[in-house]
Amino acid sequence: MSNTIVRYSYHDLLTTPEDGDRHEIFEGDLIVTASPSYAHQNAVTNIVHILASHIKLHRLGKVLTAPLDICLDEERVVDSNSSATR
């Protein structure tokens, strides 16, 4: 009996139905975690506000909030709470 190893890709992530959970792919494995708590989201909001104020003041780019897929490659796609970009 052979075991088949399933390797997930970004395409698989895009076709996964929305179920309220957080889905990420790390090294071809599908990682599913529950949605963040109120306290977590409150902390993220505070951090994003601080970052956005600094980045806007110094014209460094933009701050984006979740959900936002960061595709490192086909088998490593993570969902960021927030990110800054130019």
C-alpha positions as a printed NumPy array, in Angstrom:
array([[  0.   ,   0.   ,   0.   ],
       [  1.456,   3.348,  -0.985],
       [  0.725,   6.694,   0.598],
       [  0.062,   9.576,  -1.752],
       [  1.474,  12.895,  -0.626],
       [ -0.679,  15.832,  -1.68 ],
       [  1.195,  19.053,  -2.424],
       [ -1.032,  22.135,  -2.421],
       [ -0.367,  25.156,  -4.625],
       [ -1.577,  28.736,  -4.863],
       [ -4.154,  27.586,  -7.428],
       [ -5.586,  25.167,  -4.845],
       [ -5.805,  27.988,  -2.322],
       [ -7.694,  30.184,  -4.786],
       [-10.25 ,  27.424,  -5.387],
       [-10.798,  26.622,  -1.686],
       [-14.351,  27.605,  -0.636],
       [-14.67 ,  30.406,   1.925],
       [-15.584,  28.94 ,   5.306],
       [-14.564,  31.695,   7.721],
       [-11.24 ,  30.046,   8.565],
       [ -7.795,  31.242,   7.554],
       [ -6.105,  29.163,   4.838],
       [ -2.402,  29.273,   4.048],
       [ -0.013,  27.05 ,   2.148],
       [  3.41 ,  26.395,   3.611],
       [  5.848,  24.157,   1.764],
       [  2.949,  22.52 ,  -0.092],
       [  0.9  ,  21.788,   3.055],
       [ -2.537,  23.346,   3.566],
       [ -2.69 ,  25.042,   6.968],
       [ -6.156,  25.921,   8.327],
       [ -6.597,  28.049,  11.447],
       [ -9.576,  29.723,  13.06 ],
       [-10.378,  33.371,  12.472],
       [ -8.555,  35.79 ,  14.804],
       [-10.118,  36.934,  18.075],
       [-11.464,  40.403,  18.865],
       [ -8.394,  41.19 ,  21.01 ],
       [ -6.074,  40.175,  18.166],
       [ -7.926,  42.302,  15.617],
       [ -7.951,  45.269,  18.017],
       [ -4.171,  44.97 ,  18.429],
       [ -3.713,  44.716,  14.647],
       [ -5.834,  47.848,  14.139],
       [ -3.707,  49.799,  16.615],
       [ -0.461,  48.651,  15.   ],
       [ -1.74 ,  49.429,  11.493],
       [ -2.732,  52.936,  12.603],
       [  0.758,  53.596,  14.002],
       [  2.484,  52.164,  10.921],
       [  0.198,  53.988,   8.479],
       [  0.775,  57.337,  10.198],
       [  4.56 ,  56.911,  10.057],
       [  4.617,  55.618,   6.484],
       [  2.317,  58.389,   5.23 ],
       [  4.284,  61.112,   7.045],
       [  7.559,  59.946,   5.478],
       [  6.011,  59.011,   2.096],
       [  7.309,  55.454,   2.333],
       [  4.43 ,  53.654,   0.606],
       [  1.151,  52.158,   1.832],
       [ -0.062,  49.904,   4.618],
       [ -2.49 ,  47.155,   3.614],
       [ -4.615,  45.043,   5.937],
       [ -5.81 ,  41.447,   5.909],
       [ -6.91 ,  39.418,   4.242],
       [ -4.   ,  39.676,   1.862],
       [ -2.271,  36.668,   0.31 ],
       [  1.493,  36.941,   0.123],
       [  2.646,  34.499,  -2.546],
       [  6.297,  33.636,  -1.921],
       [  6.087,  30.863,  -4.527],
       [  3.489,  28.287,  -5.682],
       [  3.864,  26.204,  -2.503],
       [  4.284,  29.016,   0.044],
       [  1.319,  31.376,   0.296],
       [  0.596,  33.067,   3.61 ],
       [ -2.14 ,  35.403,   4.798],
       [ -0.746,  38.546,   6.332],
       [ -2.426,  40.544,   9.116],
       [ -0.951,  43.676,   7.594],
       [  1.882,  44.671,   5.324],
       [  3.609,  47.728,   3.963],
       [  4.409,  48.165,   0.301],
       [  5.909,  50.766,  -2.025]])
